Amino acid sequence: MRNARPPGGRKGGETEEKEVEPEVAQAQREDLSTPALSMSKHVFLTGPPGVGKTTLIQKASDALRSLGVPVDGFYTEEVRQGGRRVGFDVVTLSGSRGPLSRVGSEPPAGRREYRVGQYVVDLLSFEQLALPVLKNAVAGPSPGKRVCIIDEIGKMELFSQTFIHAVRQTLSSPGSVILGTIPIPKGKPLTLVEEIRNRNDVKVFNVTKENRDSLLQEIVTTVQSCRK
């Protein structure tokens, strides 16, 4: 989200500036900043691969749960064998786990192959784990708004049209706040990712190696504001 700016320039070449009382100046600053904060309904982290988005979102999830906030969702985790990355798993916050993709694996007979680089995506496994989480985020009863962790909304996940529909539905749900991750722009734009990035009700944090250790509290505070 872009911060609101006070109008610049003066009419008719005016050069005289009126002195503003400190209390008035403070009120003006609050008027400018409050709408931007109150407009945020969802929070997303973005940054290059390996910068620490998943770790940061897990820490934020733990912090929110320790505050009594209802949190559900899923994250993706690297799968390594012999020190080599061979794929990714989907892991739900309730502890369920299943493959998202594997290097060079073949899809089951009769199923279409979905591939990103060397990784073959197991779309059925992904949908079986991710879709119930999003459904519960919209329909599940809980006091106050639920926080739904979606890590991530990227090329592999976006092979699923059902997932795309479910994310849009969750974004529109008045009872849910998404805390998610999206990739940085690279190559052909991903339609849903760009929709999210350009929404007025989404706050996007750019995660870098320099700021990742200092962002946690701001992310948690912003998510709490979104729940109000």
Phi and psi in degrees as a GROMACS rama.xvg file:
@    title "Ramachandran Plot"
@    xaxis  label "Phi"
@    yaxis  label "Psi"
@TYPE xy
-92.7105  140.298  ARG-2
-73.6441  140.626  ASN-3
-67.3331  145.982  ALA-4
-119.746  139.682  ARG-5
-65.3274  148.634  PRO-6
-58.4419  137.653  PRO-7
-102.211  166.109  GLY-8
84.2066  167.657  GLY-9
-127.589  152.055  ARG-10
-73.7878  140.987  LYS-11
56.2055  29.0286  GLY-12
71.2692  26.1849  GLY-13
-62.0777  142.333  GLU-14
-118.019  -14.1252  THR-15
-79.6182  133.478  GLU-16
-113.146  134.226  GLU-17
-82.2899  140.919  LYS-18
-75.4405  132.693  GLU-19
-106.747  130.747  VAL-20
-62.0683  146.24  GLU-21
-55.658  -40.8258  PRO-22
-65.4507  -37.8685  GLU-23
-68.1959  -42.351  VAL-24
-60.3756  -41.9068  ALA-25
-62.6076  -43.7566  GLN-26
-62.2494  -38.5402  ALA-27
-65.104  -40.2473  GLN-28
-63.6707  -40.6734  ARG-29
-66.3806  -38.7749  GLU-30
-61.8928  -34.225  ASP-31
-76.2939  -36.4997  LEU-32
-89.7058  -32.0073  SER-33
-62.3914  -46.2917  THR-34
-59.1809  -39.5258  PRO-35
-62.1685  -41.4924  ALA-36
-68.5004  -44.3251  LEU-37
-70.0423  -21.3252  SER-38
-73.7891  -22.7502  MET-39
-69.8725  126.989  SER-40
-117.684  -19.3592  LYS-41
-140.938  157.1  HIS-42
-129.514  131.29  VAL-43
-129.122  145.76  PHE-44
-107.208  140.624  LEU-45
-136.522  159.333  THR-46
161.966  169.853  GLY-47
-67.2041  158.426  PRO-48
-56.9262  139.025  PRO-49
82.0173  4.37223  GLY-50
-79.5609  -17.884  VAL-51
115.214  21.2352  GLY-52
-63.7867  -44.1589  LYS-53
-65.4131  -43.9255  THR-54
-59.8793  -42.3052  THR-55
-66.2551  -40.3054  LEU-56
-70.6475  -31.691  ILE-57
-67.2082  -41.9695  GLN-58
-63.9711  -40.2874  LYS-59
-65.2861  -40.0888  ALA-60
-60.9472  -45.2783  SER-61
-62.4891  -41.7401  ASP-62
-64.8519  -42.0209  ALA-63
-65.3809  -42.2949  LEU-64
-65.0848  -34.4993  ARG-65
-66.9807  -20.3589  SER-66
-91.8473  3.20512  LEU-67
86.862  11.7317  GLY-68
-81.2955  131.087  VAL-69
-69.9763  120.488  PRO-70
-130.032  134.683  VAL-71
-142.197  170.606  ASP-72
144.229  -161.065  GLY-73
-149.272  159.193  PHE-74
-137.487  164.849  TYR-75
-105.351  144.654  THR-76
-133.964  136.913  GLU-77
-63.6361  144.672  GLU-78
-114.346  123.135  VAL-79
-120.999  144.897  ARG-80
-134.48  122.921  GLN-81
60.2508  33.0944  GLY-82
80.4953  2.18979  GLY-83
-112.291  135.343  ARG-84
-74.6427  125.144  ARG-85
-115.567  -1.67942  VAL-86
163.638  -165.375  GLY-87
-136.316  145.412  PHE-88
-110.443  152.978  ASP-89
-95.5711  128.822  VAL-90
-125.824  121.541  VAL-91
-85.8896  158.965  THR-92
-68.1768  -16.1405  LEU-93
-86.5412  -3.76955  SER-94
105.806  -3.56848  GLY-95
-75.1056  148.729  SER-96
-142.922  144.725  ARG-97
-161.874  162.846  GLY-98
-70.9351  138.318  PRO-99
-98.4896  -42.645  LEU-100
-159.189  158.401  SER-101
-142.064  152.21  ARG-102
-70.1869  124.61  VAL-103
64.6947  7.33292  GLY-104
-72.7016  156.413  SER-105
-102.837  142.362  GLU-106
-67.9424  152.962  PRO-107
-55.36  152.965  PRO-108
-54.7313  133.557  ALA-109
88.8889  -6.92314  GLY-110
-103.14  146.598  ARG-111
-70.1253  146.661  ARG-112
-89.3101  130.053  GLU-113
-115.79  120.458  TYR-114
-130.936  139.059  ARG-115
-125.293  105.67  VAL-116
61.5772  -126.351  GLY-117
-85.6863  -3.32982  GLN-118
-98.225  131.021  TYR-119
-98.0853  126.101  VAL-120
-87.1575  131.247  VAL-121
-92.4739  87.135  ASP-122
-64.7724  -39.4619  LEU-123
-63.2052  -46.068  LEU-124
-59.8798  -44.737  SER-125
-59.9458  -48.4797  PHE-126
-65.0614  -36.1772  GLU-127
-64.3264  -28.582  GLN-128
-93.4176  -42.502  LEU-129
-80.7745  -39.3317  ALA-130
-65.0082  -42.7497  LEU-131
-60.7348  -33.7629  PRO-132
-62.9606  -44.7409  VAL-133
-69.1909  -36.5436  LEU-134
-62.9056  -42.7496  LYS-135
-66.5735  -33.313  ASN-136
-63.0824  -33.601  ALA-137
-84.8163  -40.4614  VAL-138
-103.524  -19.2442  ALA-139
-65.6863  133.628  GLY-140
-75.8843  134.134  PRO-141
-166.182  151.172  SER-142
-70.7002  128.424  PRO-143
75.6609  -179.945  GLY-144
-76.915  137.796  LYS-145
-82.959  150.674  ARG-146
-103.424  127.62  VAL-147
-112.631  117.139  CYS-148
-85.2859  124.278  ILE-149
-128.611  102.227  ILE-150
-128.61  98.6597  ASP-151
-134.575  -179.256  GLU-152
-106.407  89.9772  ILE-153
-132.383  -169.13  GLY-154
-58.3797  -43.25  LYS-155
-64.084  -47.3845  MET-156
-67.1682  -31.3858  GLU-157
-79.7152  2.28731  LEU-158
-66.9979  -21.7919  PHE-159
-90.1613  110.566  SER-160
-66.9266  -31.9966  GLN-161
-66.0569  -38.5239  THR-162
-64.6492  -44.0012  PHE-163
-57.8709  -45.8044  ILE-164
-62.4168  -41.9541  HIS-165
-66.157  -37.9491  ALA-166
-64.9682  -44.8115  VAL-167
-61.5027  -38.7365  ARG-168
-65.2397  -39.7996  GLN-169
-68.7244  -38.1652  THR-170
-60.2182  -31.834  LEU-171
-91.0684  -7.78496  SER-172
-74.2619  129.574  SER-173
-72.6529  -12.8525  PRO-174
-103.096  8.8756  GLY-175
-130.947  144.029  SER-176
-119.589  123.187  VAL-177
-89.614  131.414  ILE-178
-115.257  104.966  LEU-179
-134.458  179.942  GLY-180
-127.329  145.124  THR-181
-134.853  150.477  ILE-182
-75.8214  160.681  PRO-183
-72.2717  153.603  ILE-184
-60.0024  129.689  PRO-185
-159.392  124.707  LYS-186
69.4154  -144.745  GLY-187
-66.7608  128.467  LYS-188
-60.5722  142.075  PRO-189
-92.9636  119.282  LEU-190
-54.6384  -50.8884  THR-191
-65.8525  -38.6346  LEU-192
-61.7388  -43.1401  VAL-193
-69.1541  -35.2204  GLU-194
-57.2625  -47.2646  GLU-195
-64.7046  -45.9929  ILE-196
-60.2658  -31.2407  ARG-197
-99.271  2.0769  ASN-198
-70.9213  140.905  ARG-199
-71.5292  -20.3491  ASN-200
-99.5321  17.5019  ASP-201
-117.658  131.554  VAL-202
-100.981  122.675  LYS-203
-108.969  125.928  VAL-204
-101.679  127.203  PHE-205
-89.0559  115.08  ASN-206
-94.4941  129.472  VAL-207
-127.841  167.539  THR-208
-63.9904  -26.5903  LYS-209
-77.7066  -33.473  GLU-210
-107.578  -5.41067  ASN-211
-62.1349  -29.7088  ARG-212
-80.4786  -15.5793  ASP-213
-104.802  -3.41003  SER-214
-85.9906  -19.4318  LEU-215
-52.9599  -51.8868  LEU-216
-63.6839  -38.0454  GLN-217
-66.6581  -37.9508  GLU-218
-64.716  -47.277  ILE-219
-61.1415  -44.262  VAL-220
-62.7529  -40.0563  THR-221
-66.8467  -41.5683  THR-222
-62.0237  -42.2386  VAL-223
-61.4289  -38.7183  GLN-224
-64.9912  -36.0253  SER-225
-64.8617  -25.4127  CYS-226
-80.4524  -9.77029  ARG-227
